[in-house]
Amino acid sequence: MNCIFLSPHFPPQYHRFCRQLKRAGANALGIGDAPYDTLAPRVRESLSEYYRVERMDDYDQLVRACGYFTHKYGKIDRIDSLNEYWLGIEARLRDDFNVFGVRTADISTIRRKSEMKEKFREAGVPVAPGRVVRTLDEARTLIAETGYPVVAKPDEGVGALDTFRLDTDEDLVRFFARKPPVDYIVEGFVQGTIHSFDGLCDRDGTPVFRTAHVFSQGIMETVNEARHIAYYSLRDIPPALEAAGMRCLEAFRVRERFFHMEFFHTGGDNYTALEVNMRPPGGFTTDMFNYACDIDIYRVWAELLVHGRSDLRFERRYHCCYASRKHDLPYVHSHEEILERYAGELCQVDRVPGVFSSALGDLGYIFRTPDPARLREIIDFIHRTGGTEV
C-alpha cells in the first residue's frame, strides 16, 4: 500500500502516524517544504521516502511530487495530512490521482459553516440561528431576528481565527469597517459549555474509537482574551451527546476518517451543534486518547488504513486533561511545584509551537486521573493566578 502524508513533520507528533503506517507494511511517503536534513531523526525514520517541495501551497509542485511517487511505487492508495489546513489540497490531489477519501465535491460541506448547519439540521441536531451576511444592512436584518450578542466568523475558516463576539450596534459597525474580504457568517450567541464528540470511523462509517471532551471555554474567548484553557475527556459519554454525534456521523458520511464535532451543552440533554471537523482534534489530543484508554491511536489508524482492521477494544480508564499556561500570567504555583506535586498523574509536558500558542497557551500539561475531584484540583493548581482560581 502506498500512502502519501503531507507535512509529516508538523504538527510535531504527527510523524507517529507515518511511523505506524510503515510498521503496518505500507510505504509512508512524505511531502513537505522542510529540507530533509532539518527533519528530526524520528521524522526521517518514520518515512519510506521524502520529497521536498519549495512551497506546500504550490499545487503544481505537489502534483509533481505525487507523480514521482506514482512512477516509483505504483498507484497511490491514500493521500492525507490529518490537518484541516490542507483539506482542500488533499481533496484536489485525490481527484487527480483517483484516491479514496474526501473529494473536492465534498469539501464545502466540511469547510463552510453555513453548509454544516444544513447537515446538522438533517441530523436533527439544533443549531444557532444565523447565515452568511455580506453587508451591514444584511447583518442588521439578521440581528433583528436573533438579538445581541452575536458571533461573526469566517464561513470557511480554521479554529477561531478572525472570529468575534459583537454585543452592540457599535461593535457591528466597527467589525464591518475592518472585516476581511471573505464571506462571514453571523449567528446568535449560544450560552453553554462546549462539549466535543471525537473519534475515528472505519470505511463503513462505524466508529472504531469514540470519546468526548469538555472545555473550560471556547477557543474564541481563549484567543481573543489571551486566556489559558483546560479541556478533559469524559470516562462516560453523555447519552444525548453520543446520540447526536452518531446522527451527525451519518449525515456527514464520515468514512475512514477521524472526526471532531463541537456542541454547546445548554443544560440537561440539550446540545446545540457548533461545527464539525474531519480530522483529529487539535493540539495534543491524539496523545490524550492514548493516555485516557491505554491505546495507541496512531497504530489503530494505520492498521485501519492498511489492513482494514477495526476491532479495537478499549476502556476509558481515566479522565485525561490538557491544561495550558501563558507566559505573561502571574501564576501562584511554579512549574517545578506542579511537576513535584502531581508527578504521579502527569503524562506529558510540552512547549506549544508558536502557531498554536494563542489557542493552546505557551506551555501545556497533560495529566490523567480516574477521579473528577482530583481532576478539578489539578486544573485549579495549574491555573491559579494572583491568589484566585481561574
C-alpha positions in Angstrom: 0.0 0.0 0.0 1.3 3.5 -0.9 0.3 6.3 1.4 1.3 9.9 0.9 1.4 12.1 4.0 1.6 15.8 3.6 3.7 17.8 6.1 4.9 14.8 8.2 7.0 17.0 10.4 4.2 19.3 11.6 2.4 19.2 14.0 5.4 17.7 15.8 3.7 14.5 16.9 2.2 13.6 13.5 5.2 11.6 12.4 3.8 8.9 14.6 1.0 8.3 12.1 3.7 7.8 9.4 5.8 5.5 11.7 2.8 3.3 12.2 1.9 3.2 8.5 5.4 2.0 7.9 5.2 -0.6 10.6 1.9 -1.8 9.2 3.7 -2.6 5.9 2.8 0.5 3.8 5.1 2.8 2.0 4.9 6.0 4.1 5.7 8.7 1.5 6.2 12.2 2.9 5.8 15.5 1.1 6.9 18.7 2.9 8.6 22.0 2.5 11.4 21.5 5.1 14.8 20.4 3.8 15.4 16.8 4.5 18.4 17.3 6.7 16.4 19.6 9.0 13.9 16.9 9.8 14.2 15.4 13.2 15.6 11.9 13.1 12.3 10.5 14.4 10.6 12.0 11.4 13.1 10.7 8.9 13.0 7.2 10.4 9.1 7.2 10.1 9.2 7.7 6.3 9.9 5.3 3.5 10.8 8.3 1.3 10.5 12.1 1.5 10.0 14.6 -1.4 10.7 18.2 -0.7 8.8 21.0 -2.4 9.6 24.6 -2.2 6.1 25.6 -1.2 3.2 23.5 0.0 0.7 25.9 -1.4 2.1 25.5 -4.9 -0.3 22.8 -6.3 1.8 22.0 -9.4 4.8 21.1 -7.1 2.6 18.7 -5.1 1.3 17.1 -8.3 4.9 16.5 -9.5 5.7 15.0 -6.1 2.7 12.6 -6.3 3.7 11.8 -9.9 7.2 10.9 -8.8 5.9 8.6 -6.1 3.4 7.0 -8.6 6.2 6.4 -11.1 8.4 4.8 -8.4 5.9 2.9 -6.3 2.8 2.4 -8.4 -0.7 3.6 -7.7 -1.2 5.9 -4.7 -3.8 4.4 -2.3 -4.2 7.2 0.3 -3.3 10.9 0.5 -3.7 12.6 3.9 -2.3 15.1 6.3 -4.9 14.8 9.1 -4.6 18.6 9.2 -7.5 20.9 8.5 -5.3 23.5 6.7 -4.6 21.0 3.9 -8.1 19.5 3.4 -8.8 21.3 0.2 -5.4 20.4 -1.4 -5.8 16.8 -0.3 -9.2 16.6 -2.0 -7.8 18.0 -5.3 -4.9 15.5 -5.2 -7.4 12.7 -4.6 -9.4 13.8 -7.6 -6.4 13.9 -9.8 -4.9 10.6 -8.7 -8.2 8.8 -8.2 -7.6 8.1 -4.5 -10.2 7.0 -1.9 -11.4 9.7 0.5 -12.9 13.2 0.6 -13.0 14.7 -2.8 -13.4 18.3 -4.0 -17.2 17.9 -4.5 -17.4 17.0 -0.8 -15.2 19.7 0.7 -17.6 22.6 1.1 -19.8 20.6 3.5 -17.0 20.1 5.9 -15.3 23.5 5.5 -18.2 26.0 5.2 -20.0 26.6 8.4 -23.2 27.7 6.6 -23.3 24.3 4.9 -22.5 22.5 8.1 -25.7 23.9 9.5 -27.8 22.2 6.9 -26.2 18.9 7.6 -26.7 19.3 11.4 -30.4 20.1 10.7 -30.5 16.9 8.5 -29.2 15.0 11.5 -31.9 16.5 13.7 -29.5 18.5 15.8 -30.3 22.1 16.8 -28.0 24.9 15.5 -27.6 28.6 16.4 -29.7 30.8 14.1 -27.6 32.5 11.6 -26.5 32.9 8.0 -23.9 34.4 5.7 -24.1 38.2 5.6 -22.2 40.4 3.2 -23.4 43.9 4.1 -24.1 45.9 7.3 -27.8 46.0 6.4 -28.0 42.2 5.9 -26.4 41.8 9.3 -28.8 44.2 11.0 -31.7 42.3 9.4 -30.4 39.1 10.9 -29.8 40.6 14.3 -33.3 42.0 14.4 -34.3 38.3 14.5 -31.6 37.0 16.9 -30.8 39.9 19.1 -27.4 40.7 20.6 -24.9 39.3 21.3 -23.9 37.6 18.0 -20.7 35.9 16.8 -19.1 36.7 13.4 -16.8 34.2 12.0 -15.4 33.3 8.5 -17.7 30.9 6.7 -14.7 28.9 5.8 -12.0 29.1 8.4 -9.8 27.2 10.8 -10.3 27.4 14.5 -11.2 30.8 16.0 -9.1 32.8 13.6 -10.7 36.2 12.9 -13.8 35.3 15.0 -15.5 38.0 17.1 -18.3 38.4 19.6 -20.4 41.5 18.9 -22.5 42.9 21.7 -23.8 46.2 20.3 -24.5 48.0 17.0 -21.3 49.9 17.5 -19.4 46.6 17.6 -21.1 45.6 14.4 -20.2 48.8 12.6 -16.5 48.5 13.8 -16.5 44.9 12.6 -17.7 45.8 9.1 -15.1 48.6 8.9 -12.3 46.1 9.3 -13.9 42.9 8.0 -11.5 40.7 6.0 -12.6 40.3 2.4 -14.1 36.8 2.8 -17.6 35.5 3.5 -18.7 35.8 7.1 -21.5 34.0 8.9 -23.2 35.8 11.7 -25.1 33.8 14.2 -26.8 34.2 17.6 -24.7 33.7 20.6 -25.3 30.4 22.5 -24.6 30.3 26.2 -23.3 26.9 27.2 -20.4 24.6 27.9 -18.5 23.3 24.9 -18.5 19.5 24.6 -16.9 17.6 21.7 -17.6 14.2 20.3 -14.4 12.8 18.9 -13.1 9.6 17.3 -12.2 7.5 14.3 -14.6 5.8 11.8 -13.9 2.8 9.7 -14.6 2.6 6.0 -18.3 1.8 6.6 -18.8 4.8 8.9 -18.8 2.8 12.1 -16.8 4.4 14.9 -13.7 2.3 15.8 -13.0 4.7 18.7 -15.1 7.4 20.2 -14.8 9.7 23.2 -16.0 13.2 24.4 -14.3 16.2 25.9 -15.4 19.2 28.0 -13.8 22.7 27.5 -13.3 25.4 30.1 -14.3 28.0 27.5 -14.4 28.4 23.7 -11.4 28.9 21.5 -12.8 32.3 20.5 -12.6 33.5 24.1 -9.2 31.9 24.6 -7.7 33.6 21.6 -9.4 37.0 21.8 -8.9 37.4 25.5 -5.4 35.8 25.7 -6.6 33.3 28.3 -5.3 29.9 29.3 -7.5 26.8 28.6 -8.3 23.4 30.0 -10.2 20.6 28.4 -10.6 17.0 29.5 -12.0 13.7 28.4 -15.0 12.0 29.9 -15.0 8.5 31.1 -18.6 8.1 30.1 -20.1 9.9 27.1 -23.4 11.6 27.9 -26.1 9.5 26.1 -27.7 12.6 24.4 -24.3 13.8 23.2 -23.4 10.4 21.8 -26.8 10.1 20.1 -26.4 13.5 18.4 -22.8 12.7 17.4 -23.8 9.4 15.9 -26.6 11.0 13.8 -24.0 13.6 12.6 -21.6 10.9 11.6 -24.2 9.5 9.2 -25.4 12.9 7.9 -21.8 14.0 7.1 -21.0 10.5 5.7 -17.8 10.1 7.7 -15.8 7.3 6.2 -12.3 6.1 7.3 -11.6 9.4 9.0 -11.1 11.0 12.3 -13.8 13.3 13.4 -14.1 16.2 15.9 -17.6 17.6 16.4 -18.3 20.6 18.8 -21.6 21.2 20.6 -22.8 23.7 23.2 -24.3 21.9 26.1 -27.1 24.2 27.3 -28.4 22.0 30.1 -30.0 18.6 30.6 -30.0 16.6 27.4 -29.8 19.7 25.2 -26.9 20.1 22.8 -26.6 22.7 20.0 -24.2 22.0 17.2 -21.3 24.3 16.7 -19.2 22.8 13.9 -17.6 19.6 12.6 -14.0 18.9 11.6 -13.0 15.8 9.6 -9.6 15.4 11.3 -8.3 14.6 14.7 -9.0 17.2 17.4 -6.2 19.8 17.6 -3.2 20.2 19.8 -2.0 17.0 21.6 -5.4 15.4 21.8 -4.4 12.3 19.9 -1.9 11.7 22.7 -4.7 12.2 25.2 -6.7 9.5 23.5 -3.9 7.1 24.3 -3.4 8.2 27.9 -7.1 8.0 28.7 -7.6 4.5 27.4 -4.1 2.9 27.3 -4.2 2.5 23.5 -2.1 3.7 20.5 -4.5 5.6 18.2 -1.6 6.1 15.7 -1.3 2.3 15.3 -5.1 1.9 15.2 -5.4 4.4 12.4 -2.6 2.8 10.4 -4.0 -0.7 10.8 -7.4 0.5 9.7 -6.0 2.1 6.5 -3.5 -0.7 5.6 -5.4 -3.8 6.7 -9.0 -2.7 7.3 -8.8 -3.7 11.0 -11.5 -2.1 13.1 -11.8 -4.5 16.1 -10.4 -2.1 18.8 -11.4 -3.0 22.3 -10.8 -0.2 24.8 -11.9 1.2 28.2 -12.0 4.8 29.1 -10.0 4.3 32.3 -9.1 7.9 33.1 -10.2 11.5 32.6 -7.3 12.9 30.6 -6.8 16.7 30.7 -4.8 19.3 28.9 -4.2 22.5 30.9 -2.2 25.4 29.4 -0.3 28.3 30.8 0.5 31.7 29.3 4.0 33.2 29.8 2.6 36.6 30.8 0.1 35.5 33.5 1.2 35.7 37.2 0.7 32.1 38.4 0.8 31.3 42.1 2.5 27.9 41.7 5.7 27.4 39.9 6.3 24.9 37.1 8.6 22.9 39.5 5.8 22.7 42.1 3.4 21.3 39.5 5.9 18.6 38.5 6.7 17.6 42.1 3.1 17.7 43.4 1.5 15.8 40.5 4.3 13.6 39.3 2.0 10.5 39.6 -0.7 12.0 37.3 1.4 13.9 34.7 1.8 12.2 31.4 3.4 14.8 29.2 4.6 18.4 29.4 5.1 20.3 26.1 6.1 23.7 24.9 3.5 24.7 22.4 4.6 25.7 18.8 4.1 29.4 18.2 1.4 29.0 15.6 -0.8 27.2 18.2 0.0 29.2 21.3 -2.9 31.7 21.0 -5.3 28.8 21.4 -3.3 26.3 23.4 -1.1 28.5 25.5 2.7 28.6 25.7 3.1 25.5 27.9 0.8 22.5 28.1 0.4 19.9 30.9 -1.3 16.6 30.1 -2.4 14.5 33.1 -4.8 11.7 33.8 -6.9 10.6 36.8 -10.0 8.5 37.3 -11.3 10.9 39.9 -13.2 14.0 38.8 -12.4 15.8 42.1 -8.7 15.2 41.6 -9.0 16.4 38.0 -10.5 19.8 39.2 -7.9 20.1 41.9 -5.0 19.8 39.4 -6.6 22.2 36.9 -7.0 24.8 39.7 -3.5 24.3 40.9 -2.0 24.8 37.4 -4.3 27.8 36.6 -4.3 29.7 39.9 -3.2 33.3 39.4 -2.9 36.1 42.0 -4.5 34.0 44.7 -7.6 33.2 42.7 -8.8 30.2 40.8 -9.4 30.7 37.1 
